[in-house]
Amino acid sequence: MQSILDPKWLFFIKVAEQGSLTRAADALDVPQSMLSRHINQLEIQCGNRLFRRTGRGVVLTEFGEQLFPRLQALIADADSITDAIRTTGGMPTGEVRVGMLPSTVPMLASTLFATVRERFPRVKLHLSDGSSAQLEEQLREGRVDMALLLREGPVSDAGESVLAQTTLQLVGPRGDAVLREGTIALGDLQGLPLVVPSHPHPLRARLDTLAEARGLRLRFEVEADSIRLQHEIAAAGGGYAITSGLFELRDDPRLGSARIVKPELLRSVVLSQTMRRPHTLATREVQRLIVQVVPTLLPGGQ
């Protein structure tokens, strides 16, 4: 069942959120020409322009700005009513979009999909993967209902569920002398060739902050934006990766690791929810399921 409001207003909301017809069409998975046509129809219907074109996209007119928050509230109410109609009798029904970190996919995706299909047969689960930064953006835009994210350091957001915690490790070729003791002080990373993600990855920002605070000159030899790539480069002798060891090639015979100490660097896997999409019985049940099931699959899970 779709929203009880005219779908054209849903298109208006998405264009306003994205600030671009192109990005809105991609997010909605519809042709841009169809989106433009619907916006034009709304403007004719209202007798006023809703958007003003700029060099970088579109912005709301004064009239559009007046409508936007009121329509957001109406659509949220309509979706709540739609969910209540769907779930009469207590059966979760509808679409739930979950974002996952690429490194979690081999361990979690099939189990999550099979469990949702078994327990909630009327829920249509959409899974996607991306980096923490990409998933954060999708949450902000409402393109996913919830996502598994990495958090560097203590988790302060009370709205996020902590699924697992561990400490960061230095990863390099198995048998490497640097890793022989099983631990390595943060200060001893100075001068080592490091394989790190590029900005704006939170780990890169954290390393920059730690280096500045402690007067360290960390040597960022190679930038690689996925854990798999970082480990492949480390295995080839191109440098040392810094990862958590939760689900990243734990049984790779080419690699060894040492826990970073003085200080230990905490990393958490959390489940975060969007504020842009209405919470339904289906999303609440899938969220509860993830919180229950995921920690049992992760080393360090609670």
C-alpha positions in Angstrom: 0.0 0.0 0.0 1.4 3.4 -1.0 1.1 6.7 1.0 -2.5 8.0 1.1 -1.2 11.4 -0.2 -0.7 12.3 -3.9 2.7 10.8 -4.9 3.6 14.1 -6.6 4.0 15.7 -3.2 6.4 12.9 -2.2 8.4 13.9 -5.2 8.3 17.6 -4.1 9.6 16.6 -0.7 12.5 14.6 -2.2 13.6 17.3 -4.6 13.5 19.9 -1.7 15.6 17.6 0.5 18.1 16.8 -2.3 18.3 20.3 -3.8 18.6 18.7 -7.2 16.3 17.0 -9.7 19.0 14.7 -10.7 19.8 13.5 -7.2 16.2 13.2 -6.3 15.5 11.1 -9.4 18.4 8.8 -8.5 17.1 8.5 -4.9 13.6 7.7 -6.0 14.8 5.5 -8.9 12.5 7.3 -11.4 13.4 9.1 -14.7 14.3 12.8 -14.2 11.9 13.7 -17.0 9.0 12.2 -15.1 10.0 14.0 -11.9 10.2 17.4 -13.8 6.8 16.8 -15.3 5.2 16.1 -11.9 6.8 19.2 -10.3 5.5 21.3 -13.3 2.0 19.8 -12.7 2.1 20.8 -9.0 3.2 24.3 -9.9 0.3 24.7 -12.3 -2.1 23.2 -9.7 -0.8 25.7 -7.1 -0.5 28.7 -9.4 2.9 29.4 -7.9 6.5 28.4 -8.5 7.8 25.8 -6.0 11.5 25.9 -7.0 14.0 28.3 -8.3 16.9 27.0 -10.4 20.5 27.8 -9.5 23.8 26.9 -10.9 24.1 24.0 -8.5 20.5 22.7 -8.6 17.2 24.0 -7.3 16.1 25.8 -4.1 12.7 26.4 -2.7 10.9 29.6 -3.5 9.3 31.5 -0.6 6.0 29.8 -1.4 7.8 26.4 -1.5 9.4 27.1 1.9 6.0 27.7 3.4 4.6 24.4 2.1 7.7 22.2 2.8 7.4 21.7 6.6 3.6 21.4 6.5 3.8 18.7 3.8 6.5 16.9 5.7 4.2 16.7 8.8 1.3 15.6 6.6 3.3 12.9 4.9 4.6 11.6 8.2 1.0 11.4 9.6 -0.2 9.8 6.4 2.6 7.2 6.6 1.6 6.5 10.2 -2.0 6.0 9.2 -0.9 3.7 6.3 1.2 1.7 8.6 -1.6 1.3 11.1 -3.9 0.0 8.2 -1.2 -2.4 7.1 -0.4 -3.8 10.4 -3.9 -4.3 11.8 -3.6 -7.6 13.7 0.0 -7.0 14.7 1.7 -8.4 11.5 4.7 -6.2 10.4 4.2 -5.3 6.7 6.0 -3.1 4.3 9.5 -2.1 3.1 12.5 -1.8 5.3 15.8 -0.5 4.0 19.0 -1.4 5.8 22.5 -0.2 5.0 25.5 -2.4 5.8 29.2 -1.9 5.9 30.9 -3.9 3.2 33.0 -5.8 5.7 29.8 -7.0 7.5 28.1 -8.4 4.4 29.7 -11.9 4.3 28.9 -12.5 7.9 25.6 -10.8 8.3 23.6 -10.3 5.1 22.4 -13.9 4.5 21.5 -14.5 8.1 19.6 -11.2 8.4 17.8 -11.8 5.1 16.8 -15.4 6.0 15.7 -14.5 9.5 13.5 -11.6 8.4 11.9 -13.7 5.7 11.2 -16.5 8.2 9.8 -14.3 11.0 8.2 -11.5 9.1 7.1 -12.8 5.7 5.2 -9.6 4.8 8.3 -7.4 5.2 10.2 -6.6 2.1 13.8 -6.2 3.1 16.1 -4.0 1.0 19.9 -4.4 1.8 22.6 -2.1 0.5 26.2 -1.5 1.4 28.6 1.4 1.6 31.2 3.1 3.7 30.3 4.6 7.0 30.4 8.1 5.4 28.1 7.0 2.5 25.7 5.3 4.9 25.6 8.4 7.1 24.6 10.4 4.1 21.9 7.9 3.1 20.5 8.1 6.7 20.4 11.9 6.6 18.6 11.8 3.2 16.2 9.1 4.3 17.3 6.7 1.7 17.6 3.9 4.3 15.7 3.3 7.5 18.7 2.2 9.5 22.3 1.4 9.0 25.2 -0.3 10.7 28.0 2.3 11.2 31.4 2.5 12.7 32.0 4.9 15.5 35.5 5.8 16.6 35.9 6.3 20.3 33.1 6.2 22.9 29.5 6.3 21.6 27.7 9.4 22.9 24.5 9.3 20.8 21.8 7.7 23.0 19.7 7.1 19.9 22.2 4.5 18.6 22.4 0.8 19.7 25.9 -0.5 20.3 26.2 -3.9 18.7 29.9 -4.7 19.3 33.0 -3.0 20.6 36.7 -3.7 20.0 40.1 -2.0 19.9 42.0 -1.1 16.8 44.9 -3.2 15.5 47.9 -2.7 13.3 47.7 -5.2 10.5 50.7 -6.3 8.3 52.4 -9.4 6.8 52.3 -12.4 9.0 55.6 -12.8 10.9 56.5 -9.1 10.5 58.9 -8.0 13.3 56.8 -4.9 14.1 53.9 -7.2 15.1 55.8 -9.8 16.9 54.9 -8.7 20.5 51.2 -8.7 19.8 50.8 -5.1 21.0 52.3 -1.8 19.8 52.2 1.6 21.4 50.5 4.4 19.4 53.7 6.4 19.5 55.6 3.5 17.8 53.5 4.0 14.7 55.5 7.1 14.0 57.5 6.5 10.8 55.7 3.3 9.8 54.1 3.4 6.3 50.4 3.3 7.0 47.6 2.3 4.7 44.6 4.5 5.6 41.2 5.6 4.3 41.0 9.0 2.7 39.1 11.9 4.1 36.3 12.2 5.3 36.5 8.7 6.8 36.1 9.0 10.7 39.3 6.9 11.2 41.4 9.2 9.2 40.0 12.2 11.1 40.7 10.4 14.4 44.3 9.6 13.4 44.9 13.3 12.4 43.5 14.4 15.8 45.6 11.9 17.8 48.8 12.8 15.8 48.3 16.5 16.4 47.5 16.1 20.1 50.5 13.9 20.8 53.0 15.6 18.5 53.3 12.5 16.2 54.3 12.5 12.6 52.3 9.7 11.2 53.3 8.6 7.7 50.2 8.0 5.5 51.8 6.0 2.7 48.7 4.7 0.8 45.1 5.7 0.8 42.5 2.9 0.3 38.9 3.3 1.1 37.9 -0.2 1.9 39.2 -2.7 4.5 39.6 -5.4 1.8 41.9 -3.1 -0.2 43.8 -2.0 2.9 44.5 -5.6 3.8 45.5 -6.6 0.3 48.0 -3.7 0.2 49.3 -4.8 3.7 49.6 -8.4 2.5 51.7 -7.2 -0.4 54.1 -5.4 1.9 52.8 -1.9 0.9 52.3 -0.7 4.5 50.4 -1.4 7.7 46.6 -1.1 7.9 44.7 -0.1 11.0 41.4 -2.0 11.4 39.3 -3.5 14.2 39.5 -7.2 13.4 35.8 -7.7 13.9 35.0 -9.2 10.5 37.8 -8.3 8.2 39.6 -11.3 6.8 40.2 -12.8 10.2 41.5 -16.1 8.8 43.8 -14.7 6.1 47.0 -16.7 6.5 49.0 -13.8 4.9 48.3 -11.3 7.7 49.2 -10.8 11.3 48.2 -8.1 13.7 49.1 -6.3 16.9 46.7 -4.5 19.2 47.4 -0.7 19.5 47.9 0.4 23.1 49.0 3.4 25.1 46.2 4.3 24.5 43.9 1.6 23.3 41.7 2.9 20.5 38.1 1.9 20.9 35.9 1.3 17.9 32.1 0.5 18.0 29.7 -1.0 15.5 26.3 0.7 16.0 22.9 0.6 14.5 21.6 4.1 13.7 18.2 5.2 12.4 17.1 7.9 10.0 15.0 10.8 11.1 13.8 11.3 7.6 11.5 8.3 7.2 8.6 7.3 9.5 9.2 4.5 11.9 6.7 1.7 11.3 6.0 -1.6 13.0 8.1 -3.3 10.3 11.1 -1.0 10.9 10.9 -1.4 14.7 10.7 -5.2 14.4 13.7 -5.4 12.0 15.6 -3.0 14.3 14.9 -5.2 17.3 16.0 -8.3 15.4 19.3 -6.7 14.3 20.0 -5.7 17.9 19.3 -9.3 19.0 21.0 -11.2 16.2 24.0 -9.2 15.1 26.0 -9.3 18.4 25.8 -13.1 18.4 27.6 -13.2 15.1 30.4 -10.7 15.9 33.5 -11.3 17.9 33.3 -8.8 20.7 29.5 -8.7 20.4 27.5 -8.1 23.5 
